[in-house]
Amino acid sequence: MAASPLTGKIFTQRIERNNLTLRTRIKRLARKTICFSRSVEIHEKVIGTFIEKHMFY
């Protein structure tokens, strides 16, 4: 039996809080232009590095 996804107001608030933190701390996510990074690889590395430092330190 597959596990059901978590639902509810508290989980929505947690997800939205994480999204807001990413947008405010990583300015390239808040820009409205398409050219936020020169390559997808660099973009993923920047986000991955931020998440690693933010979540695990």
C-alpha distance matrix in Angstrom:
0.0 3.8 6.5 9.1 12.5 15.2 17.7 21.0 24.6 24.6 22.1 24.1 27.2 26.0 25.1 28.5 30.3 29.1 30.1 33.5 34.1 33.5 35.8 38.6 38.6 38.2 40.9 40.0 36.8 39.1 41.5 41.5 42.8 40.9 42.6 40.8 40.9 42.8 39.7 35.9 36.0 38.2 36.2 33.0 35.0 36.5 33.3 31.6 34.6 34.6 31.0 31.6 34.7 33.4 30.1 31.2 34.9
3.8 0.0 3.8 6.3 9.2 12.3 14.9 18.5 22.0 21.9 19.1 20.9 24.1 22.8 21.7 25.0 26.9 25.6 26.4 29.9 30.5 29.8 32.1 34.9 35.0 34.5 37.1 36.2 33.0 35.3 37.7 37.7 39.1 37.1 38.9 37.1 37.2 39.1 36.1 32.4 32.5 34.7 32.6 29.4 31.5 32.9 29.7 28.1 31.3 31.2 27.6 28.4 31.5 30.2 27.0 28.3 32.0
6.5 3.8 0.0 3.8 6.5 9.0 11.9 15.3 18.7 18.4 15.7 17.8 20.9 19.5 18.7 22.1 23.9 22.7 23.9 27.2 27.7 27.4 29.8 32.3 32.5 32.3 35.0 34.4 31.2 33.3 36.0 36.2 37.8 36.2 37.9 35.8 36.1 38.3 35.5 31.8 31.9 33.7 31.4 28.3 30.3 31.3 27.9 26.5 29.4 29.0 25.3 26.2 29.1 27.5 24.3 25.8 29.3
9.1 6.3 3.8 0.0 3.8 6.5 8.7 12.2 15.7 15.9 13.3 15.1 18.4 17.6 16.8 19.8 21.9 21.2 22.2 25.3 26.3 26.1 28.2 30.8 31.3 31.3 33.7 33.2 29.8 31.5 34.3 34.3 36.1 34.7 36.7 34.7 35.3 37.8 35.2 31.5 32.0 33.7 31.0 28.2 30.5 31.2 27.6 26.6 29.6 28.8 25.2 26.6 29.3 27.3 24.4 26.3 29.8
12.5 9.2 6.5 3.8 0.0 3.8 6.3 10.0 13.1 13.2 10.2 11.7 15.0 14.1 13.0 16.1 18.3 17.5 18.4 21.5 22.6 22.4 24.4 27.0 27.6 27.6 30.0 29.6 26.2 27.8 30.6 30.7 32.7 31.4 33.4 31.2 32.0 34.6 32.3 28.6 29.3 30.7 27.9 25.2 27.5 27.9 24.3 23.6 26.6 25.5 22.0 23.8 26.3 24.2 21.5 23.7 27.1
15.2 12.3 9.0 6.5 3.8 0.0 3.8 6.9 9.9 9.6 6.9 9.1 12.1 11.3 11.1 14.1 15.9 15.7 17.0 19.7 20.7 21.2 23.2 25.4 26.2 26.7 29.1 29.2 25.7 27.0 30.2 30.5 32.8 31.9 33.8 31.4 32.4 35.3 33.2 29.6 30.2 31.2 28.3 25.8 27.8 27.8 24.1 23.6 26.2 24.7 21.2 23.1 25.2 22.6 20.0 22.4 25.5
17.7 14.9 11.9 8.7 6.3 3.8 0.0 3.7 7.1 8.1 6.2 7.3 10.6 11.1 10.9 13.2 15.4 16.0 16.9 19.2 20.8 21.6 23.0 25.2 26.4 27.1 29.2 29.4 25.8 26.6 29.7 29.8 32.3 31.8 33.9 31.6 33.1 36.1 34.3 30.8 31.9 32.6 29.4 27.4 29.6 29.2 25.4 25.5 28.1 26.2 22.9 25.2 27.1 24.2 21.9 24.7 27.5
21.0 18.5 15.3 12.2 10.0 6.9 3.7 0.0 3.8 5.6 5.6 6.4 8.8 10.2 11.0 12.5 14.4 15.9 16.9 18.5 20.3 21.7 22.9 24.6 26.2 27.3 29.2 29.9 26.2 26.6 29.9 30.0 32.8 32.7 34.9 32.5 34.2 37.5 35.9 32.6 33.8 34.2 30.9 29.1 31.2 30.4 26.6 27.0 29.2 26.9 23.9 26.3 27.7 24.5 22.5 25.5 27.9
24.6 22.0 18.7 15.7 13.1 9.9 7.1 3.8 0.0 3.8 5.5 5.1 6.1 8.6 10.0 10.5 12.1 14.3 15.3 16.3 18.2 20.0 20.9 22.2 24.1 25.5 27.2 28.3 24.7 24.7 28.0 28.2 31.3 31.6 33.8 31.3 33.3 36.7 35.5 32.5 33.7 33.7 30.3 28.8 30.8 29.6 25.9 26.6 28.6 25.9 23.2 25.9 26.8 23.4 21.8 25.0 27.0
24.6 21.9 18.4 15.9 13.2 9.6 8.1 5.6 3.8 0.0 3.8 5.5 5.1 6.2 8.8 10.0 10.5 12.5 14.3 15.3 16.5 18.5 20.0 21.0 22.4 24.1 26.2 27.5 24.1 24.3 27.9 28.6 31.6 31.9 33.7 30.8 32.5 36.0 34.8 31.7 32.6 32.4 29.2 27.5 29.1 27.9 24.2 24.7 26.3 23.6 20.9 23.2 24.0 20.5 18.8 21.8 23.7
22.1 19.1 15.7 13.3 10.2 6.9 6.2 5.6 5.5 3.8 0.0 3.8 5.4 5.1 6.3 8.6 9.8 10.7 12.4 14.3 15.4 16.8 18.5 20.1 21.2 22.4 24.7 25.5 22.1 22.8 26.2 26.9 29.6 29.5 31.3 28.5 30.0 33.3 31.9 28.7 29.5 29.6 26.4 24.5 26.3 25.4 21.6 21.9 23.9 21.5 18.5 20.9 22.1 18.9 17.0 20.1 22.4
24.1 20.9 17.8 15.1 11.7 9.1 7.3 6.4 5.1 5.5 3.8 0.0 3.8 5.4 5.2 6.1 8.5 10.0 10.6 12.2 14.2 15.5 16.5 18.3 20.0 21.0 22.8 23.6 20.0 20.2 23.6 23.9 26.9 26.9 29.0 26.4 28.3 31.6 30.4 27.4 28.6 28.6 25.2 23.8 25.9 24.7 21.0 21.9 24.0 21.4 18.8 21.7 22.9 19.6 18.3 21.7 23.9
27.2 24.1 20.9 18.4 15.0 12.1 10.6 8.8 6.1 5.1 5.4 3.8 0.0 3.8 5.5 5.1 6.0 8.6 9.8 10.4 12.1 14.2 15.2 16.2 18.0 19.6 21.4 22.8 19.4 19.3 22.9 23.6 26.8 27.3 29.0 26.2 28.2 31.7 30.9 28.1 29.2 28.7 25.3 24.2 25.9 24.2 20.7 21.8 23.4 20.4 18.1 21.0 21.6 18.0 17.1 20.6 22.2
26.0 22.8 19.5 17.6 14.1 11.3 11.1 10.2 8.6 6.2 5.1 5.4 3.8 0.0 3.8 5.5 5.1 6.3 8.7 9.9 10.6 12.5 14.3 15.4 16.4 18.0 20.4 21.6 18.5 19.0 22.7 23.9 26.7 26.9 28.3 25.2 26.7 30.2 29.1 26.2 26.9 26.5 23.3 21.8 23.2 21.7 18.2 18.8 20.3 17.5 14.9 17.6 18.2 14.7 13.5 16.9 18.7
25.1 21.7 18.7 16.8 13.0 11.1 10.9 11.0 10.0 8.8 6.3 5.2 5.5 3.8 0.0 3.8 5.4 5.2 6.3 8.7 9.9 10.7 12.4 14.4 15.5 16.3 18.6 19.2 15.8 16.7 20.2 21.1 23.7 23.7 25.2 22.3 23.9 27.3 26.1 23.0 24.0 23.8 20.5 19.0 20.9 19.6 15.9 16.8 18.8 16.3 13.7 16.7 17.9 14.8 13.7 17.3 19.5
28.5 25.0 22.1 19.8 16.1 14.1 13.2 12.5 10.5 10.0 8.6 6.1 5.1 5.5 3.8 0.0 3.8 5.4 5.0 6.1 8.6 9.8 10.5 12.2 14.1 15.2 16.8 17.8 14.4 14.4 17.9 18.7 21.7 22.2 23.9 21.1 23.2 26.7 26.0 23.3 24.7 24.1 20.6 19.8 21.7 19.9 16.5 18.1 19.9 16.9 15.0 18.5 19.1 15.8 15.6 19.3 21.0
30.3 26.9 23.9 21.9 18.3 15.9 15.4 14.4 12.1 10.5 9.8 8.5 6.0 5.1 5.4 3.8 0.0 3.8 5.4 5.1 6.1 8.6 9.9 10.6 12.1 13.9 15.9 17.6 14.6 14.6 18.4 19.8 22.8 23.5 24.7 21.6 23.4 27.1 26.6 24.1 25.0 24.0 20.7 19.9 21.3 19.1 15.8 17.3 18.5 15.1 13.5 16.7 16.7 13.1 13.3 17.0 18.2
29.1 25.6 22.7 21.2 17.5 15.7 16.0 15.9 14.3 12.5 10.7 10.0 8.6 6.3 5.2 5.4 3.8 0.0 3.8 5.4 5.1 6.2 8.7 10.0 10.6 11.8 14.4 15.6 12.7 13.7 17.3 19.1 21.6 21.8 22.7 19.4 20.8 24.4 23.6 21.0 21.6 20.7 17.5 16.4 17.7 15.8 12.4 13.6 14.9 11.9 9.9 13.2 13.7 10.4 10.4 14.2 15.8
30.1 26.4 23.9 22.2 18.4 17.0 16.9 16.9 15.3 14.3 12.4 10.6 9.8 8.7 6.3 5.0 5.4 3.8 0.0 3.8 5.5 5.2 6.2 8.7 10.1 10.5 12.4 13.2 9.8 10.6 14.1 15.5 18.1 18.4 19.7 16.6 18.4 22.0 21.4 18.9 20.1 19.3 15.8 15.2 17.1 15.1 11.7 13.8 15.5 12.6 11.3 15.0 15.6 12.8 13.3 17.0 18.6
33.5 29.9 27.2 25.3 21.5 19.7 19.2 18.5 16.3 15.3 14.3 12.2 10.4 9.9 8.7 6.1 5.1 5.4 3.8 0.0 3.8 5.4 5.1 6.1 8.4 9.8 11.2 12.9 10.1 9.6 13.4 15.0 18.1 19.1 20.2 17.0 19.2 23.0 23.0 20.9 22.2 20.8 17.4 17.5 18.9 16.3 13.4 15.9 16.9 13.5 12.9 16.6 16.4 13.3 14.5 18.3 19.1
34.1 30.5 27.7 26.3 22.6 20.7 20.8 20.3 18.2 16.5 15.4 14.2 12.1 10.6 9.9 8.6 6.1 5.1 5.5 3.8 0.0 3.8 5.5 5.3 5.9 8.2 10.4 12.6 10.5 10.7 14.4 16.8 19.4 20.3 20.7 17.2 18.8 22.5 22.5 20.5 21.2 19.5 16.4 16.3 17.0 14.2 11.6 13.8 14.1 10.4 10.2 13.6 12.9 9.7 11.5 15.0 15.5
33.5 29.8 27.4 26.1 22.4 21.2 21.6 21.7 20.0 18.5 16.8 15.5 14.2 12.5 10.7 9.8 8.6 6.2 5.2 5.4 3.8 0.0 3.8 5.6 5.4 5.6 8.3 9.6 7.4 8.7 12.2 14.7 16.8 17.2 17.4 13.9 15.3 18.9 18.7 16.8 17.5 15.9 12.7 12.7 13.7 11.0 8.2 10.8 11.6 8.3 8.4 12.1 12.1 9.7 11.6 15.0 15.9
35.8 32.1 29.8 28.2 24.4 23.2 23.0 22.9 20.9 20.0 18.5 16.5 15.2 14.3 12.4 10.5 9.9 8.7 6.2 5.1 5.5 3.8 0.0 3.8 5.7 5.5 6.3 7.9 5.4 5.3 9.0 11.4 13.9 15.0 15.5 12.2 14.5 18.2 18.6 17.0 18.5 16.7 13.3 14.2 15.5 12.6 10.4 13.7 14.4 11.3 12.0 15.7 15.5 13.2 15.3 18.7 19.4
38.6 34.9 32.3 30.8 27.0 25.4 25.2 24.6 22.2 21.0 20.1 18.3 16.2 15.4 14.4 12.2 10.6 10.0 8.7 6.1 5.3 5.6 3.8 0.0 3.8 5.8 6.3 9.4 8.2 7.1 10.5 13.3 15.9 17.5 17.6 14.3 16.4 20.1 20.9 19.8 20.9 18.6 15.6 16.7 17.3 13.9 12.3 15.4 15.3 11.8 13.1 16.4 15.3 12.9 15.6 18.8 18.7
38.6 35.0 32.5 31.3 27.6 26.2 26.4 26.2 24.1 22.4 21.2 20.0 18.0 16.4 15.5 14.1 12.1 10.6 10.1 8.4 5.9 5.4 5.7 3.8 0.0 3.8 6.1 9.0 8.8 9.0 12.0 15.3 17.2 18.4 17.8 14.1 15.4 18.9 19.6 18.6 19.0 16.4 13.9 14.8 14.8 11.2 10.1 12.9 12.1 8.6 10.6 13.4 12.0 10.2 13.3 16.1 15.7
38.2 34.5 32.3 31.3 27.6 26.7 27.1 27.3 25.5 24.1 22.4 21.0 19.6 18.0 16.3 15.2 13.9 11.8 10.5 9.8 8.2 5.6 5.5 5.8 3.8 0.0 3.8 5.5 5.8 7.3 9.6 13.0 14.3 15.0 14.2 10.5 11.6 15.2 15.8 15.0 15.6 13.0 10.3 11.7 12.0 8.4 7.6 11.1 10.7 8.0 10.3 13.3 12.6 11.6 14.5 17.1 17.2
40.9 37.1 35.0 33.7 30.0 29.1 29.2 29.2 27.2 26.2 24.7 22.8 21.4 20.4 18.6 16.8 15.9 14.4 12.4 11.2 10.4 8.3 6.3 6.3 6.1 3.8 0.0 3.8 5.3 5.2 6.6 10.3 11.6 13.1 12.2 8.8 10.8 14.4 15.8 15.5 16.8 14.0 11.4 13.7 14.3 10.8 10.6 14.3 14.1 11.7 14.1 17.0 16.2 15.2 18.2 20.8 20.8
40.0 36.2 34.4 33.2 29.6 29.2 29.4 29.9 28.3 27.5 25.5 23.6 22.8 21.6 19.2 17.8 17.6 15.6 13.2 12.9 12.6 9.6 7.9 9.4 9.0 5.5 3.8 0.0 3.8 5.5 5.5 8.8 9.2 9.8 8.8 5.1 7.2 10.9 12.2 12.0 13.7 11.2 8.4 11.3 12.4 9.4 9.5 13.3 13.7 12.1 14.3 17.2 17.2 16.7 19.2 21.8 22.2
36.8 33.0 31.2 29.8 26.2 25.7 25.8 26.2 24.7 24.1 22.1 20.0 19.4 18.5 15.8 14.4 14.6 12.7 9.8 10.1 10.5 7.4 5.4 8.2 8.8 5.8 5.3 3.8 0.0 3.8 5.6 8.1 9.6 10.0 10.3 7.0 9.4 13.2 13.7 12.5 14.5 12.7 9.2 11.1 13.0 10.4 9.1 12.8 14.0 12.0 13.3 16.7 17.1 15.9 18.0 20.9 21.9
39.1 35.3 33.3 31.5 27.8 27.0 26.6 26.6 24.7 24.3 22.8 20.2 19.3 19.0 16.7 14.4 14.6 13.7 10.6 9.6 10.7 8.7 5.3 7.1 9.0 7.3 5.2 5.5 3.8 0.0 3.8 6.4 9.0 10.7 11.5 8.7 11.9 15.6 16.7 15.9 18.1 16.1 12.8 14.9 16.6 13.7 12.5 16.3 17.1 14.7 16.0 19.5 19.4 17.8 20.1 23.2 23.8
41.5 37.7 36.0 34.3 30.6 30.2 29.7 29.9 28.0 27.9 26.2 23.6 22.9 22.7 20.2 17.9 18.4 17.3 14.1 13.4 14.4 12.2 9.0 10.5 12.0 9.6 6.6 5.5 5.6 3.8 0.0 3.8 5.6 8.0 8.5 6.6 10.3 13.6 15.3 15.2 17.8 15.8 12.8 15.6 17.4 14.7 14.3 18.1 18.9 17.0 18.7 22.0 22.0 20.8 23.2 26.2 26.7
41.5 37.7 36.2 34.3 30.7 30.5 29.8 30.0 28.2 28.6 26.9 23.9 23.6 23.9 21.1 18.7 19.8 19.1 15.5 15.0 16.8 14.7 11.4 13.3 15.3 13.0 10.3 8.8 8.1 6.4 3.8 0.0 3.8 6.7 8.7 8.2 12.0 14.8 16.3 16.2 19.3 17.9 14.8 17.5 19.8 17.6 16.9 20.6 21.8 20.1 21.4 24.8 25.1 23.8 25.9 29.0 29.8
42.8 39.1 37.8 36.1 32.7 32.8 32.3 32.8 31.3 31.6 29.6 26.9 26.8 26.7 23.7 21.7 22.8 21.6 18.1 18.1 19.4 16.8 13.9 15.9 17.2 14.3 11.6 9.2 9.6 9.0 5.6 3.8 0.0 3.8 5.5 6.5 10.0 12.1 13.9 14.4 17.6 16.3 13.9 16.9 19.2 17.3 17.3 20.8 22.1 20.9 22.5 25.6 26.1 25.3 27.4 30.3 31.1
40.9 37.1 36.2 34.7 31.4 31.9 31.8 32.7 31.6 31.9 29.5 26.9 27.3 26.9 23.7 22.2 23.5 21.8 18.4 19.1 20.3 17.2 15.0 17.5 18.4 15.0 13.1 9.8 10.0 10.7 8.0 6.7 3.8 0.0 3.8 5.7 8.3 10.0 11.1 11.4 14.9 14.3 11.9 14.8 17.4 16.3 16.2 19.4 21.1 20.5 21.8 24.7 25.7 25.3 27.1 29.7 30.9
42.6 38.9 37.9 36.7 33.4 33.8 33.9 34.9 33.8 33.7 31.3 29.0 29.0 28.3 25.2 23.9 24.7 22.7 19.7 20.2 20.7 17.4 15.5 17.6 17.8 14.2 12.2 8.8 10.3 11.5 8.5 8.7 5.5 3.8 0.0 3.8 5.5 6.7 8.8 10.2 13.2 12.0 10.3 13.8 15.7 14.5 15.3 18.4 19.6 19.3 21.2 23.8 24.5 24.5 26.6 28.9 29.9
40.8 37.1 35.8 34.7 31.2 31.4 31.6 32.5 31.3 30.8 28.5 26.4 26.2 25.2 22.3 21.1 21.6 19.4 16.6 17.0 17.2 13.9 12.2 14.3 14.1 10.5 8.8 5.1 7.0 8.7 6.6 8.2 6.5 5.7 3.8 0.0 3.8 7.0 8.7 9.3 11.9 10.0 7.8 11.3 13.0 11.2 11.9 15.3 16.2 15.7 17.7 20.3 20.9 20.8 23.0 25.4 26.2
40.9 37.2 36.1 35.3 32.0 32.4 33.1 34.2 33.3 32.5 30.0 28.3 28.2 26.7 23.9 23.2 23.4 20.8 18.4 19.2 18.8 15.3 14.5 16.4 15.4 11.6 10.8 7.2 9.4 11.9 10.3 12.0 10.0 8.3 5.5 3.8 0.0 3.8 5.4 6.8 8.8 6.7 5.6 9.4 10.6 9.5 11.1 13.9 14.7 15.0 17.2 19.2 20.0 20.7 22.8 24.6 25.5
42.8 39.1 38.3 37.8 34.6 35.3 36.1 37.5 36.7 36.0 33.3 31.6 31.7 30.2 27.3 26.7 27.1 24.4 22.0 23.0 22.5 18.9 18.2 20.1 18.9 15.2 14.4 10.9 13.2 15.6 13.6 14.8 12.1 10.0 6.7 7.0 3.8 0.0 3.8 7.1 8.6 7.1 7.8 11.1 12.0 11.8 13.9 16.1 16.8 17.8 20.0 21.6 22.5 23.6 25.6 27.1 28.0
39.7 36.1 35.5 35.2 32.3 33.2 34.3 35.9 35.5 34.8 31.9 30.4 30.9 29.1 26.1 26.0 26.6 23.6 21.4 23.0 22.5 18.7 18.6 20.9 19.6 15.8 15.8 12.2 13.7 16.7 15.3 16.3 13.9 11.1 8.8 8.7 5.4 3.8 0.0 3.8 5.3 5.5 6.4 8.8 10.1 11.0 12.7 14.3 15.7 17.1 18.7 20.1 21.7 22.8 24.3 25.8 27.1
35.9 32.4 31.8 31.5 28.6 29.6 30.8 32.6 32.5 31.7 28.7 27.4 28.1 26.2 23.0 23.3 24.1 21.0 18.9 20.9 20.5 16.8 17.0 19.8 18.6 15.0 15.5 12.0 12.5 15.9 15.2 16.2 14.4 11.4 10.2 9.3 6.8 7.1 3.8 0.0 3.8 5.5 5.0 6.1 8.6 9.9 10.6 12.0 14.1 15.5 16.4 18.0 20.0 20.9 22.0 23.5 25.3
36.0 32.5 31.9 32.0 29.3 30.2 31.9 33.8 33.7 32.6 29.5 28.6 29.2 26.9 24.0 24.7 25.0 21.6 20.1 22.2 21.2 17.5 18.5 20.9 19.0 15.6 16.8 13.7 14.5 18.1 17.8 19.3 17.6 14.9 13.2 11.9 8.8 8.6 5.3 3.8 0.0 3.8 5.4 5.2 6.2 8.7 10.1 10.4 12.1 14.3 15.4 16.2 18.3 19.8 20.8 21.8 23.5
38.2 34.7 33.7 33.7 30.7 31.2 32.6 34.2 33.7 32.4 29.6 28.6 28.7 26.5 23.8 24.1 24.0 20.7 19.3 20.8 19.5 15.9 16.7 18.6 16.4 13.0 14.0 11.2 12.7 16.1 15.8 17.9 16.3 14.3 12.0 10.0 6.7 7.1 5.5 5.5 3.8 0.0 3.8 5.5 5.1 6.2 8.7 9.7 10.5 12.4 14.2 15.1 16.6 18.2 19.8 20.8 22.0
36.2 32.6 31.4 31.0 27.9 28.3 29.4 30.9 30.3 29.2 26.4 25.2 25.3 23.3 20.5 20.6 20.7 17.5 15.8 17.4 16.4 12.7 13.3 15.6 13.9 10.3 11.4 8.4 9.2 12.8 12.8 14.8 13.9 11.9 10.3 7.8 5.6 7.8 6.4 5.0 5.4 3.8 0.0 3.8 5.5 5.3 6.4 8.5 10.0 10.9 12.5 14.3 15.7 16.6 18.1 19.8 21.2
33.0 29.4 28.3 28.2 25.2 25.8 27.4 29.1 28.8 27.5 24.5 23.8 24.2 21.8 19.0 19.8 19.9 16.4 15.2 17.5 16.3 12.7 14.2 16.7 14.8 11.7 13.7 11.3 11.1 14.9 15.6 17.5 16.9 14.8 13.8 11.3 9.4 11.1 8.8 6.1 5.2 5.5 3.8 0.0 3.8 5.5 5.2 5.9 8.4 9.9 10.5 11.9 14.2 15.1 16.0 17.5 19.3
35.0 31.5 30.3 30.5 27.5 27.8 29.6 31.2 30.8 29.1 26.3 25.9 25.9 23.2 20.9 21.7 21.3 17.7 17.1 18.9 17.0 13.7 15.5 17.3 14.8 12.0 14.3 12.4 13.0 16.6 17.4 19.8 19.2 17.4 15.7 13.0 10.6 12.0 10.1 8.6 6.2 5.1 5.5 3.8 0.0 3.8 5.5 5.0 5.9 8.5 9.8 10.3 12.1 13.9 15.1 15.9 17.4
36.5 32.9 31.3 31.2 27.9 27.8 29.2 30.4 29.6 27.9 25.4 24.7 24.2 21.7 19.6 19.9 19.1 15.8 15.1 16.3 14.2 11.0 12.6 13.9 11.2 8.4 10.8 9.4 10.4 13.7 14.7 17.6 17.3 16.3 14.5 11.2 9.5 11.8 11.0 9.9 8.7 6.2 5.3 5.5 3.8 0.0 3.8 5.5 5.2 6.3 8.7 9.9 10.8 12.1 14.1 15.4 16.3
33.3 29.7 27.9 27.6 24.3 24.1 25.4 26.6 25.9 24.2 21.6 21.0 20.7 18.2 15.9 16.5 15.8 12.4 11.7 13.4 11.6 8.2 10.4 12.3 10.1 7.6 10.6 9.5 9.1 12.5 14.3 16.9 17.3 16.2 15.3 11.9 11.1 13.9 12.7 10.6 10.1 8.7 6.4 5.2 5.5 3.8 0.0 3.8 5.5 5.1 6.2 8.5 10.0 10.3 11.8 13.8 15.3
31.6 28.1 26.5 26.6 23.6 23.6 25.5 27.0 26.6 24.7 21.9 21.9 21.8 18.8 16.8 18.1 17.3 13.6 13.8 15.9 13.8 10.8 13.7 15.4 12.9 11.1 14.3 13.3 12.8 16.3 18.1 20.6 20.8 19.4 18.4 15.3 13.9 16.1 14.3 12.0 10.4 9.7 8.5 5.9 5.0 5.5 3.8 0.0 3.8 5.4 5.2 6.0 8.6 9.8 10.4 11.6 13.6
34.6 31.3 29.4 29.6 26.6 26.2 28.1 29.2 28.6 26.3 23.9 24.0 23.4 20.3 18.8 19.9 18.5 14.9 15.5 16.9 14.1 11.6 14.4 15.3 12.1 10.7 14.1 13.7 14.0 17.1 18.9 21.8 22.1 21.1 19.6 16.2 14.7 16.8 15.7 14.1 12.1 10.5 10.0 8.4 5.9 5.2 5.5 3.8 0.0 3.8 5.5 5.1 6.2 8.5 10.0 10.5 11.5
34.6 31.2 29.0 28.8 25.5 24.7 26.2 26.9 25.9 23.6 21.5 21.4 20.4 17.5 16.3 16.9 15.1 11.9 12.6 13.5 10.4 8.3 11.3 11.8 8.6 8.0 11.7 12.1 12.0 14.7 17.0 20.1 20.9 20.5 19.3 15.7 15.0 17.8 17.1 15.5 14.3 12.4 10.9 9.9 8.5 6.3 5.1 5.4 3.8 0.0 3.8 5.4 5.2 5.9 8.3 9.9 10.6
31.0 27.6 25.3 25.2 22.0 21.2 22.9 23.9 23.2 20.9 18.5 18.8 18.1 14.9 13.7 15.0 13.5 9.9 11.3 12.9 10.2 8.4 12.0 13.1 10.6 10.3 14.1 14.3 13.3 16.0 18.7 21.4 22.5 21.8 21.2 17.7 17.2 20.0 18.7 16.4 15.4 14.2 12.5 10.5 9.8 8.7 6.2 5.2 5.5 3.8 0.0 3.8 5.5 5.0 5.7 7.9 9.8
31.6 28.4 26.2 26.6 23.8 23.1 25.2 26.3 25.9 23.2 20.9 21.7 21.0 17.6 16.7 18.5 16.7 13.2 15.0 16.6 13.6 12.1 15.7 16.4 13.4 13.3 17.0 17.2 16.7 19.5 22.0 24.8 25.6 24.7 23.8 20.3 19.2 21.6 20.1 18.0 16.2 15.1 14.3 11.9 10.3 9.9 8.5 6.0 5.1 5.4 3.8 0.0 3.8 5.6 5.5 5.7 7.7
34.7 31.5 29.1 29.3 26.3 25.2 27.1 27.7 26.8 24.0 22.1 22.9 21.6 18.2 17.9 19.1 16.7 13.7 15.6 16.4 12.9 12.1 15.5 15.3 12.0 12.6 16.2 17.2 17.1 19.4 22.0 25.1 26.1 25.7 24.5 20.9 20.0 22.5 21.7 20.0 18.3 16.6 15.7 14.2 12.1 10.8 10.0 8.6 6.2 5.2 5.5 3.8 0.0 3.8 5.7 5.6 5.5
33.4 30.2 27.5 27.3 24.2 22.6 24.2 24.5 23.4 20.5 18.9 19.6 18.0 14.7 14.8 15.8 13.1 10.4 12.8 13.3 9.7 9.7 13.2 12.9 10.2 11.6 15.2 16.7 15.9 17.8 20.8 23.8 25.3 25.3 24.5 20.8 20.7 23.6 22.8 20.9 19.8 18.2 16.6 15.1 13.9 12.1 10.3 9.8 8.5 5.9 5.0 5.6 3.8 0.0 3.8 6.0 6.2
30.1 27.0 24.3 24.4 21.5 20.0 21.9 22.5 21.8 18.8 17.0 18.3 17.1 13.5 13.7 15.6 13.3 10.4 13.3 14.5 11.5 11.6 15.3 15.6 13.3 14.5 18.2 19.2 18.0 20.1 23.2 25.9 27.4 27.1 26.6 23.0 22.8 25.6 24.3 22.0 20.8 19.8 18.1 16.0 15.1 14.1 11.8 10.4 10.0 8.3 5.7 5.5 5.7 3.8 0.0 3.8 6.1
31.2 28.3 25.8 26.3 23.7 22.4 24.7 25.5 25.0 21.8 20.1 21.7 20.6 16.9 17.3 19.3 17.0 14.2 17.0 18.3 15.0 15.0 18.7 18.8 16.1 17.1 20.8 21.8 20.9 23.2 26.2 29.0 30.3 29.7 28.9 25.4 24.6 27.1 25.8 23.5 21.8 20.8 19.8 17.5 15.9 15.4 13.8 11.6 10.5 9.9 7.9 5.7 5.6 6.0 3.8 0.0 3.8
34.9 32.0 29.3 29.8 27.1 25.5 27.5 27.9 27.0 23.7 22.4 23.9 22.2 18.7 19.5 21.0 18.2 15.8 18.6 19.1 15.5 15.9 19.4 18.7 15.7 17.2 20.8 22.2 21.9 23.8 26.7 29.8 31.1 30.9 29.9 26.2 25.5 28.0 27.1 25.3 23.5 22.0 21.2 19.3 17.4 16.3 15.3 13.6 11.5 10.6 9.8 7.7 5.5 6.2 6.1 3.8 0.0
